[in-house]
Amino acid sequence: MKKDFPAPDNPDIHTQALDGVTLAVEAGELVSIVGPSGCGKSTLLRLLAGWNRPALGELWIGAERITAPHAERGLVFQDPNLFPWLTVRRNIQAGLIARGVLQEKRHEVDDFIRLVGLEAFPNAYPHQSLRRHGPEGGPGPGTDQSSQSSVAR
């Protein structure tokens, strides 16, 4: 697979982002993409999400060719990218609202809240730096709820 980008001021000049990339991941495998800044990690993830198209080659998940974004694929960014004016619950509902499926999938919101361990914080806002307690129940390193909310969304 290959991906390049035209220069903003000259469409005849292209910057190569990826060239000769082949990746096969089995179901259930966990893969990390590691490399220096500018090596194409984000470009590869955007291609897999269907946000960009390769200049050469194809991307597949199972028997499905990736040609556009799809609700079954998504990215979790390093920064949470939450709506600061919405609660945990409303941030998780945002994607369902945008897709017009909130009514039939409303029950999934509570499932996702439980899945990421935020059942005590569904009405908290991202700016409220709520932290979960450590393993013994006392103060501990904890986890910021914004990252978990972003994963659930």
N, C-alpha and C positions, 0 to 999 in steps of 0.2 A: 504494500500500500504506500502511496505517496501523497503528500500534501504540501502545497506551496501557496504563498500569498503575494499578490501584486503590490508593488510599491505604491503608496498613496499618491505620489506626484507623477508616476510614470508606469502605466499598466503593462508596458513591455518588459519591465524589470521585475523579476520574481525572487522572493526569498524562500528558500527551501526550508520547511519546518520538519518534515518527516520524509524519509526515503528508504524503501526496502524493509518496511516494518511488517513483521509477521507475528501474530500472537494467537495462541490457542489456550483457552482456559476451560477446564472441565467443570461441570456443575459441582458446587460446594467448595471449590478451590478459593483460597484467599490469595490475592495478588497485590503486591505493592509496586508502584511505579516510582522509581527513584532516579534522580539525575540533577545535574546543575541547572541553574536558572537559564531559560531560553532553549533547552534541549528538545522541547516538544511534548512534555508531559501533559500539559493542559490541552494542547491541540489534539492529542490522542483521545483524551477524555471527552472533549467536545465532539469529536468524530463518533465515538461510541454512543454518546447521548443522542446523536442525530442532529446536532446543532450546526455542524459543518459537513460538507461532503468531500471525500477524497478526490484529488486530481487524477489519481490512477489507482485502480484496485477496488475491492469491495469489502464491506463489513457485514458480518452475519452474527446473529445470536440464534443458535439452533438452526432451524429451517427458515428463520425470518431475516430477510436482508434489511439492513438499516439504511433507510433513505430519508428519514425525517424524525423529528422528536416524537416520542411516544410516552404515554402515561406509565407504562411498565418499566421505563428506564429513567434514571435521574442521577443527579450529581449532588454530593454534599460538599459544600465549600469549606475552606479553612476558616473563614469568617462566617458566623451563623446566618447572615442575610435574612434576619427576621424583620417583620413590621413592628417598630417600637411602640406603636399605639395600640397593638392588639395583644391580648393575653395569650398564654401558651395554647389554650384550646382554640382560640380564633386563628392563630397563626397556622395551626395544623389544619383547620378547616379551609384556609384560604385556597389551597390547591383544588379542593373538591368544589368550592364555589366557582372558581375560574373555569372548571370543566363542566359546570352545570349538573353535578351529580351529588350534591350535598344531601339532599333528601333521602336518596336510596342508600348512601354510604355513611350516613351520620354515625351509625353504631361503630364504625371502624375508628373513629376519632378516639374514643375511650380505649379501644384496644391498643392504639399506637401510644397513647399517653402511658398506659401500663407497661407496654413493651420497653419504653425508654426510662422507666422508673420515675415518672413525674406525677404520679397520681395524687401527691400531696400539694402540687402546684398548678392545677389547671387554670386558675384565675390570676396567676402571677404575670407580670409584664417583663419583657426582656431586660429592662434597665434595673429591675430589682435583683441585685446580685445574690439570689438565694443559693445556698450551697447545701448539699446533702451532707449528712453526718458520716463520719468515718466508720470502719467496720465494727467497732465496739459501741457504736451509738453516740459517742461523744464527739467533740470537735475533731475534725480530721481533715485530710486534704480535700475530700469532697469533689464534686464535679459541678461546674457552672451549668445551670439549667438551660442556658441559651443554646449550647451545642446539642444537647439532647432534644430540644424543641425543633431545631433545624433538621436533625436526623428524622424525627417523626414526621415532619412536614414533607 
